[in-house]
Amino acid sequence: MSDAIDLRPTLLIPDWPAPKSVRAFVTTRETGPSQDNFAAFNPASHVGDNPEHVTLCRRLMQKEVGDERPLLWLNQTHGARVQQGYQADAPEADAAIATSADYACVVLTADCLPVMFCNRAGTQVAVAHAGWRGLAGGVLEATVAAMNTEPDDILVWLGPAISNAQFEVGPEVYGAFVAVHPDTAEAFDHSPYRMGHYMADLYRLARFRLEALGIEHISGGHFCTACESRFYSYRRDGGKTGRMASVIWINN
């Protein structure tokens, strides 16, 4: 399969006040080489897709970033480890930070929340994979700590994730947040479908965590992966689906 022009990904570009040196995008499933359950642009190699299609998707992503700048892929574990510095062998982490133009940071999601960060000067960028486990485990706090800058200097964009209207969780999820921060109970509504369950708002939970750190400049947070067909959704698609890639880098 060739790199024909119609295979180029349809990209979601973050709408946030980042400096010009910061470049970012999120892939969507609208155009690309992937087929069947993975149609049409799946860059995830761990979900059972045709490896040739995945390789082509990654090569097309690389063209968007520029061939001189490698992509830092992660082996995501729903944890809070932040990768600092480029490694070619997919280090185990759920967030990555870059302080130079040497590489681009990438996380993969399909309902979990991708969170992008930069400083006002455009000399630091980061991205975190924040599902409920990562949020409860402190992945956002760990990413901000790795940036080692004042909270007022940090800009954040919340990418496409499942909305609270579609995200039913059990009491263990509610307890993981409320036991530590009682105020986060505001991010849960009682489920209309099952007694003792809740509809969780990942966006509100993320904002609570970020605002508790003193970060006020937060954009995005108005998507729903389960409602919008341009996105992959693990829940909507019964677990057999592709992933979106959220990519951020410094472009000197």
Residue frames as qw, qx, qy, qz and C-alpha x, y, z in Angstrom:
[[0.000, 0.889, 0.457, 0.000, 0.00, 0.00, 0.00],
 [0.464, 0.359, -0.002, 0.810, 1.52, 3.34, -1.05],
 [0.188, -0.458, -0.389, 0.777, 1.61, 6.63, 0.81],
 [0.128, 0.545, 0.553, 0.617, -1.11, 8.06, -1.43],
 [0.027, -0.273, 0.155, -0.949, -2.37, 11.52, -0.62],
 [0.619, -0.402, -0.279, -0.614, -5.84, 10.22, 0.34],
 [0.763, -0.247, -0.557, 0.214, -4.26, 8.17, 3.14],
 [0.197, 0.333, -0.381, 0.840, -3.06, 11.24, 5.03],
 [0.230, -0.441, -0.779, 0.382, -4.69, 11.47, 8.45],
 [0.173, -0.751, -0.279, -0.573, -7.49, 13.86, 9.22],
 [0.456, -0.007, -0.547, 0.702, -6.13, 15.71, 12.24],
 [0.335, -0.870, -0.353, -0.076, -7.71, 17.50, 15.18],
 [0.420, 0.397, -0.256, 0.775, -5.62, 20.58, 15.98],
 [0.364, -0.537, -0.584, 0.489, -5.85, 21.82, 19.59],
 [0.015, 0.788, 0.210, 0.578, -7.50, 25.20, 20.05],
 [0.624, -0.676, -0.217, 0.328, -5.42, 26.75, 22.83],
 [0.114, 0.985, -0.125, 0.035, -3.16, 29.79, 23.28],
 [0.845, -0.260, 0.216, 0.414, 0.12, 27.88, 22.92],
 [0.064, -0.759, 0.343, 0.549, 3.13, 29.76, 21.54],
 [0.686, 0.598, -0.251, -0.330, 4.03, 29.33, 17.86],
 [0.153, 0.539, -0.828, 0.015, 6.94, 27.05, 18.67],
 [0.429, -0.024, 0.843, -0.323, 4.54, 24.44, 20.09],
 [0.518, 0.150, -0.561, -0.628, 2.94, 22.12, 17.54],
 [0.349, -0.008, 0.863, -0.365, 0.35, 19.47, 18.34],
 [0.588, 0.049, -0.425, -0.687, -2.37, 17.31, 16.83],
 [0.579, -0.041, 0.751, -0.315, -4.66, 14.37, 17.56],
 [0.131, 0.062, -0.832, -0.536, -5.29, 11.77, 14.87],
 [0.671, 0.128, 0.304, -0.664, -8.86, 10.80, 14.07],
 [0.540, 0.038, 0.835, 0.102, -10.27, 7.67, 12.43],
 [0.520, 0.660, 0.182, -0.510, -11.77, 9.53, 9.45],
 [0.694, 0.657, -0.272, -0.112, -9.15, 8.78, 6.76],
 [0.254, -0.637, 0.728, -0.005, -6.30, 6.31, 6.47],
 [0.440, 0.312, -0.797, -0.271, -5.26, 2.77, 5.51],
 [0.195, -0.072, 0.896, -0.394, -6.69, 0.79, 8.45],
 [0.469, -0.107, -0.633, -0.606, -9.69, -1.47, 7.78],
 [0.557, -0.380, -0.734, -0.082, -12.72, -3.11, 9.43],
 [0.524, -0.742, -0.388, 0.156, -12.89, -2.49, 13.20],
 [0.551, -0.431, 0.017, 0.714, -9.74, -0.40, 12.99],
 [0.341, 0.577, 0.388, 0.632, -10.82, 1.88, 10.13],
 [0.771, 0.613, 0.016, 0.170, -9.42, 4.17, 9.17],
 [0.349, 0.710, -0.419, 0.445, -6.29, 5.46, 10.94],
 [0.829, -0.556, -0.002, -0.060, -4.97, 3.26, 13.72],
 [0.355, 0.713, -0.540, 0.273, -1.33, 3.79, 14.84],
 [0.604, -0.509, 0.516, -0.331, -1.58, 1.39, 17.81],
 [0.446, 0.399, -0.790, -0.136, 0.46, -1.81, 17.45],
 [0.061, -0.133, 0.902, -0.407, -1.02, -3.67, 20.45],
 [0.562, 0.171, 0.350, -0.730, -4.70, -3.96, 19.48],
 [0.634, 0.164, 0.756, 0.021, -4.63, -6.74, 16.87],
 [0.498, 0.781, 0.000, -0.377, -4.62, -4.62, 13.72],
 [0.858, 0.430, 0.060, 0.277, -2.74, -5.49, 10.52],
 [0.591, -0.542, 0.092, 0.591, 0.91, -4.60, 11.30],
 [0.435, 0.233, 0.407, 0.769, 1.45, -3.23, 7.79],
 [0.072, -0.805, -0.403, -0.430, -1.42, -0.78, 8.23],
 [0.535, -0.801, -0.130, 0.236, -0.14, 0.28, 11.65],
 [0.614, -0.232, 0.239, 0.715, 3.35, 0.84, 10.23],
 [0.256, 0.491, 0.432, 0.712, 1.93, 2.96, 7.42],
 [0.283, -0.885, -0.330, -0.167, -0.14, 5.02, 9.88],
 [0.603, -0.660, 0.023, 0.447, 2.99, 5.67, 11.93],
 [0.528, 0.045, 0.351, 0.772, 4.94, 6.61, 8.83],
 [0.057, 0.708, 0.432, 0.556, 2.22, 9.07, 7.81],
 [0.458, -0.862, -0.192, 0.097, 2.27, 10.55, 11.32],
 [0.653, -0.353, 0.160, 0.651, 6.03, 10.89, 11.06],
 [0.356, 0.414, 0.390, 0.741, 5.59, 12.94, 7.89],
 [0.199, -0.873, -0.335, -0.292, 3.28, 15.32, 9.74],
 [0.589, -0.761, 0.012, 0.272, 5.89, 15.85, 12.45],
 [0.278, 0.859, -0.426, -0.059, 8.89, 15.87, 10.12],
 [0.938, 0.144, -0.299, 0.097, 11.31, 13.09, 9.32],
 [0.377, 0.514, -0.513, 0.575, 14.12, 14.67, 11.32],
 [0.346, -0.385, 0.479, -0.709, 12.19, 14.36, 14.59],
 [0.328, -0.070, -0.941, -0.049, 11.43, 10.84, 15.93],
 [0.625, -0.478, -0.182, -0.590, 8.22, 9.96, 17.73],
 [0.030, -0.291, 0.826, -0.482, 8.55, 8.87, 21.35],
 [0.708, -0.249, -0.500, -0.432, 6.15, 5.94, 21.72],
 [0.302, -0.418, 0.653, -0.555, 5.29, 4.68, 25.20],
 [0.435, -0.181, -0.881, -0.047, 4.28, 1.34, 26.66],
 [0.358, -0.429, 0.120, -0.821, 1.31, 2.70, 28.62],
 [0.369, -0.102, -0.894, 0.232, 0.26, 1.01, 31.86],
 [0.402, -0.742, -0.382, -0.376, -2.38, 3.37, 33.37],
 [0.658, -0.395, -0.324, 0.553, 0.27, 4.53, 35.82],
 [0.086, -0.985, -0.097, 0.116, 1.91, 7.85, 36.64],
 [0.655, -0.321, 0.296, 0.617, 5.47, 7.50, 35.36],
 [0.340, 0.910, -0.013, -0.237, 6.74, 10.37, 33.19],
 [0.833, 0.136, 0.221, 0.489, 9.35, 9.69, 30.52],
 [0.015, -0.945, 0.152, 0.288, 12.01, 12.40, 30.24],
 [0.120, -0.577, 0.700, 0.402, 14.30, 11.99, 27.24],
 [0.747, 0.359, -0.314, -0.463, 14.00, 9.98, 24.04],
 [0.444, -0.252, 0.860, 0.012, 14.11, 6.17, 23.98],
 [0.413, 0.248, -0.616, -0.623, 13.52, 4.15, 20.86],
 [0.283, -0.042, -0.958, -0.021, 12.25, 1.03, 22.66],
 [0.501, -0.527, -0.395, -0.562, 8.90, 2.36, 23.99],
 [0.148, 0.170, -0.726, 0.650, 9.65, 2.92, 27.68],
 [0.320, -0.546, -0.774, 0.016, 6.98, 2.03, 30.24],
 [0.076, -0.208, -0.265, 0.939, 5.28, 5.33, 31.09],
 [0.154, 0.692, 0.705, 0.035, 1.98, 7.18, 30.77],
 [0.093, 0.980, 0.078, -0.158, 3.32, 10.67, 30.14],
 [0.736, 0.121, 0.138, 0.652, 6.27, 12.20, 28.35],
 [0.086, -0.939, -0.043, 0.331, 8.01, 15.56, 28.40],
 [0.709, 0.348, 0.158, 0.592, 10.34, 17.27, 25.91],
 [0.245, -0.852, -0.042, 0.460, 12.51, 20.32, 26.48],
 [0.147, -0.454, 0.545, 0.689, 14.04, 20.43, 23.00],
 [0.664, 0.457, -0.140, -0.575, 13.00, 19.94, 19.39],
 [0.022, -0.419, 0.893, 0.161, 14.76, 16.56, 19.24],
 [0.087, -0.184, -0.971, -0.125, 11.63, 14.38, 19.42],
 [0.480, -0.296, -0.189, -0.804, 7.82, 14.46, 19.63],
 [0.233, -0.062, 0.831, -0.501, 5.83, 13.08, 22.58],
 [0.526, -0.082, -0.597, -0.600, 2.96, 10.65, 21.88],
 [0.345, -0.005, 0.824, -0.449, 0.20, 8.95, 23.86],
 [0.284, -0.141, -0.794, -0.518, -2.54, 6.65, 22.57],
 [0.314, 0.123, 0.608, -0.719, -6.16, 6.78, 23.75],
 [0.286, -0.236, -0.733, -0.570, -9.65, 5.51, 22.93],
 [0.491, -0.707, -0.463, -0.210, -11.84, 6.94, 25.75],
 [0.604, -0.485, -0.216, 0.594, -9.09, 7.86, 28.22],
 [0.073, 0.986, 0.112, -0.097, -8.18, 11.53, 28.38],
 [0.696, 0.217, -0.001, 0.685, -5.09, 12.89, 26.59],
 [0.231, -0.940, -0.142, 0.209, -3.78, 16.01, 28.35],
 [0.640, 0.467, -0.006, 0.610, -1.31, 18.32, 26.63],
 [0.430, -0.815, -0.102, 0.375, 0.94, 20.79, 28.43],
 [0.600, 0.460, -0.018, 0.655, 3.35, 23.56, 27.46],
 [0.345, -0.570, -0.256, 0.701, 4.97, 26.53, 29.13],
 [0.253, 0.895, 0.205, -0.306, 4.37, 30.08, 27.92],
 [0.080, -0.730, 0.500, 0.459, 7.83, 30.36, 26.40],
 [0.865, 0.419, -0.130, -0.244, 7.32, 27.23, 24.32],
 [0.205, 0.626, -0.744, 0.116, 10.48, 25.61, 25.65],
 [0.208, -0.094, 0.934, -0.273, 8.69, 22.69, 27.35],
 [0.679, -0.012, -0.319, -0.661, 5.92, 20.40, 26.13],
 [0.172, -0.120, 0.944, -0.256, 4.33, 17.29, 27.61],
 [0.664, -0.096, -0.380, -0.637, 1.42, 14.93, 27.10],
 [0.264, -0.182, 0.848, -0.423, -0.24, 12.55, 29.56],
 [0.480, -0.184, -0.766, -0.387, -2.52, 9.53, 29.17],
 [0.183, -0.115, 0.589, -0.778, -5.14, 10.05, 31.87],
 [0.528, -0.349, -0.690, -0.350, -7.83, 7.45, 32.27],
 [0.591, -0.717, -0.065, -0.363, -9.49, 7.17, 35.66],
 [0.893, -0.300, -0.115, 0.316, -6.66, 5.03, 37.05],
 [0.563, 0.287, -0.048, 0.774, -4.04, 7.50, 35.86],
 [0.171, -0.704, -0.053, -0.687, -5.97, 10.46, 37.22],
 [0.759, -0.625, -0.073, -0.168, -6.43, 8.78, 40.59],
 [0.893, -0.150, -0.045, 0.421, -2.79, 7.69, 40.58],
 [0.290, -0.829, 0.061, 0.474, -1.45, 11.18, 40.02],
 [0.683, 0.256, 0.390, 0.563, -0.27, 11.19, 36.41],
 [0.182, 0.882, 0.185, 0.394, -1.15, 14.86, 35.97],
 [0.465, -0.872, 0.149, 0.040, 0.62, 15.85, 39.17],
 [0.776, -0.258, 0.376, 0.435, 3.68, 13.84, 38.11],
 [0.556, 0.553, 0.334, 0.523, 3.73, 15.53, 34.70],
 [0.054, -0.959, -0.045, -0.274, 3.54, 19.01, 36.20],
 [0.649, -0.691, 0.252, 0.196, 6.28, 18.13, 38.68],
 [0.769, 0.057, 0.378, 0.512, 8.50, 16.99, 35.80],
 [0.348, 0.797, 0.217, 0.444, 8.00, 20.32, 34.06],
 [0.581, -0.365, -0.246, 0.685, 9.46, 22.03, 37.15],
 [0.115, 0.299, 0.163, 0.933, 7.91, 25.42, 36.44],
 [0.205, 0.138, 0.463, -0.851, 5.42, 27.75, 38.09],
 [0.324, 0.455, 0.824, -0.090, 1.75, 26.74, 37.68],
 [0.282, 0.803, 0.191, -0.489, 0.87, 30.14, 36.17],
 [0.041, 0.595, -0.597, -0.536, 3.42, 29.45, 33.43],
 [0.237, 0.013, 0.954, 0.183, 1.67, 26.25, 32.29],
 [0.576, 0.219, -0.162, -0.771, -0.99, 26.02, 29.58],
 [0.357, 0.008, 0.930, -0.087, -3.13, 22.87, 29.29],
 [0.562, 0.163, -0.361, -0.726, -5.39, 21.41, 26.64],
 [0.559, -0.007, 0.772, -0.303, -7.83, 18.55, 27.35],
 [0.215, 0.225, -0.730, -0.608, -8.26, 16.32, 24.30],
 [0.701, -0.086, -0.370, -0.603, -10.98, 13.88, 23.21],
 [0.012, -0.107, 0.925, -0.363, -12.22, 11.53, 25.92],
 [0.263, -0.463, -0.823, -0.196, -15.44, 9.78, 26.86],
 [0.231, -0.463, 0.060, -0.854, -18.04, 12.13, 28.33],
 [0.230, -0.098, 0.756, -0.605, -19.80, 11.67, 31.65],
 [0.725, 0.168, 0.063, -0.665, -23.07, 10.87, 29.84],
 [0.840, 0.300, -0.412, -0.186, -21.40, 7.70, 28.48],
 [0.398, 0.411, -0.729, 0.376, -18.93, 6.75, 31.20],
 [0.783, -0.505, -0.064, -0.356, -20.58, 4.53, 33.82],
 [0.346, 0.428, -0.743, 0.382, -18.26, 3.36, 36.61],
 [0.685, -0.398, -0.609, 0.032, -18.54, 1.28, 39.74],
 [0.483, -0.869, -0.071, -0.083, -18.28, 2.37, 43.38],
 [0.797, -0.283, 0.078, 0.528, -14.56, 1.54, 43.45],
 [0.425, 0.442, 0.189, 0.767, -13.87, 4.37, 40.99],
 [0.269, -0.837, -0.176, -0.443, -15.96, 6.82, 42.99],
 [0.747, -0.650, -0.040, 0.133, -14.17, 5.77, 46.16],
 [0.762, 0.061, 0.057, 0.642, -10.69, 6.08, 44.63],
 [0.214, 0.540, 0.091, 0.809, -11.25, 9.80, 44.12],
 [0.419, -0.743, -0.166, -0.495, -13.59, 10.83, 46.93],
 [0.827, -0.459, -0.216, 0.243, -11.60, 9.10, 49.66],
 [0.605, -0.033, -0.016, 0.795, -8.65, 11.36, 48.84],
 [0.008, -0.004, -0.060, -0.998, -10.46, 14.53, 47.71],
 [0.206, 0.469, 0.786, -0.347, -14.09, 14.64, 48.95],
 [0.271, 0.595, 0.016, -0.756, -14.86, 17.60, 46.67],
 [0.114, 0.239, -0.774, -0.576, -14.48, 15.38, 43.61],
 [0.289, 0.365, 0.857, -0.223, -17.89, 13.87, 44.43],
 [0.351, 0.659, 0.105, -0.657, -19.18, 16.74, 42.26],
 [0.227, 0.462, -0.674, -0.530, -17.73, 14.95, 39.21],
 [0.048, -0.078, -0.992, -0.084, -20.00, 11.92, 39.71],
 [0.596, -0.062, -0.015, -0.801, -23.72, 11.56, 39.08],
 [0.592, -0.028, 0.762, -0.261, -25.73, 8.53, 40.14],
 [0.021, 0.089, -0.831, -0.549, -26.16, 6.16, 37.22],
 [0.650, 0.122, 0.090, -0.744, -29.69, 5.93, 35.79],
 [0.700, 0.264, -0.596, -0.292, -28.84, 2.41, 34.59],
 [0.735, -0.088, -0.643, 0.197, -27.50, 0.51, 37.61],
 [0.566, -0.807, -0.068, -0.153, -27.95, 0.96, 41.33],
 [0.719, -0.593, 0.184, 0.312, -24.73, 1.88, 43.14],
 [0.653, 0.180, 0.320, 0.662, -22.95, 2.98, 39.97],
 [0.070, -0.786, -0.075, 0.610, -22.00, 6.45, 38.78],
 [0.603, 0.711, 0.185, 0.309, -21.54, 8.50, 35.63],
 [0.589, -0.526, 0.057, 0.611, -18.00, 9.87, 35.92],
 [0.352, 0.935, 0.035, 0.031, -16.80, 13.13, 34.36],
 [0.814, -0.026, 0.032, 0.579, -13.12, 12.71, 33.40],
 [0.295, 0.634, 0.071, 0.711, -12.90, 16.33, 32.33],
 [0.420, -0.816, 0.010, -0.398, -14.08, 17.64, 35.71],
 [0.881, -0.422, 0.027, 0.213, -11.79, 15.25, 37.54],
 [0.694, 0.243, 0.052, 0.676, -8.83, 16.45, 35.47],
 [0.037, 0.749, 0.040, 0.660, -9.71, 20.09, 36.01],
 [0.666, -0.732, -0.032, -0.137, -10.01, 19.50, 39.75],
 [0.867, -0.225, 0.054, 0.441, -6.53, 17.98, 39.86],
 [0.513, 0.422, 0.104, 0.740, -5.00, 20.70, 37.70],
 [0.176, -0.807, -0.082, -0.557, -6.66, 23.56, 39.56],
 [0.774, -0.628, -0.049, 0.071, -5.52, 22.08, 42.87],
 [0.762, -0.040, 0.080, 0.641, -1.98, 22.49, 41.52],
 [0.120, -0.690, -0.040, 0.713, -2.65, 26.16, 40.79],
 [0.212, 0.025, 0.653, 0.726, -3.07, 25.77, 37.02],
 [0.321, 0.554, 0.403, -0.653, -5.76, 28.08, 35.67],
 [0.358, 0.542, -0.389, -0.654, -5.14, 28.17, 31.92],
 [0.414, 0.048, 0.909, 0.025, -7.06, 25.08, 30.78],
 [0.474, 0.339, -0.300, -0.756, -8.60, 24.73, 27.30],
 [0.402, 0.084, -0.857, -0.311, -10.52, 21.97, 25.53],
 [0.123, 0.059, 0.862, -0.488, -12.59, 19.37, 27.34],
 [0.555, 0.303, 0.191, -0.751, -15.73, 19.44, 25.18],
 [0.439, 0.275, -0.748, -0.415, -15.46, 16.16, 23.25],
 [0.775, -0.148, 0.494, -0.364, -17.03, 12.71, 23.59],
 [0.034, 0.375, -0.867, -0.327, -15.23, 9.77, 22.04],
 [0.271, 0.218, 0.931, -0.112, -18.23, 7.48, 22.53],
 [0.382, 0.693, 0.431, -0.433, -20.61, 9.94, 20.83],
 [0.313, 0.793, -0.275, -0.444, -18.52, 11.17, 17.90],
 [0.953, 0.238, 0.186, 0.035, -17.84, 8.72, 15.08],
 [0.469, 0.790, -0.340, 0.201, -14.55, 10.42, 14.14],
 [0.196, -0.630, 0.678, -0.324, -13.01, 8.99, 17.32],
 [0.566, 0.001, -0.824, 0.037, -12.25, 5.44, 18.45],
 [0.527, -0.475, 0.302, -0.636, -14.10, 4.40, 21.60],
 [0.130, 0.192, -0.959, 0.160, -13.21, 1.27, 23.56],
 [0.351, 0.205, 0.712, -0.572, -16.62, 1.22, 25.25],
 [0.608, 0.465, 0.022, -0.643, -18.74, 1.99, 22.22],
 [0.589, 0.488, -0.570, -0.300, -16.83, -0.41, 19.98],
 [0.962, -0.203, -0.045, -0.179, -16.88, -3.36, 22.39],
 [0.654, -0.604, 0.403, 0.211, -13.16, -3.30, 23.11],
 [0.701, 0.113, 0.501, 0.494, -12.03, -4.19, 19.58],
 [0.260, 0.950, 0.171, 0.034, -10.96, -0.88, 18.15],
 [0.624, 0.421, -0.134, 0.644, -8.01, 1.34, 17.26],
 [0.444, -0.631, -0.266, 0.578, -6.48, 4.28, 19.08],
 [0.248, 0.943, 0.039, 0.219, -6.04, 7.98, 18.48],
 [0.695, -0.049, -0.170, 0.697, -2.55, 9.41, 18.84],
 [0.122, -0.987, -0.100, 0.011, -2.03, 12.73, 20.65],
 [0.757, 0.155, 0.015, 0.634, 1.25, 14.26, 19.56],
 [0.107, -0.993, -0.028, 0.031, 3.08, 17.37, 20.76],
 [0.782, 0.010, 0.045, 0.622, 6.52, 18.78, 20.00],
 [0.158, -0.812, 0.053, 0.559, 8.68, 21.90, 19.91],
 [0.680, 0.547, 0.333, 0.358, 9.22, 23.26, 16.42],
 [0.356, -0.634, 0.084, 0.682, 12.16, 25.68, 16.41]]
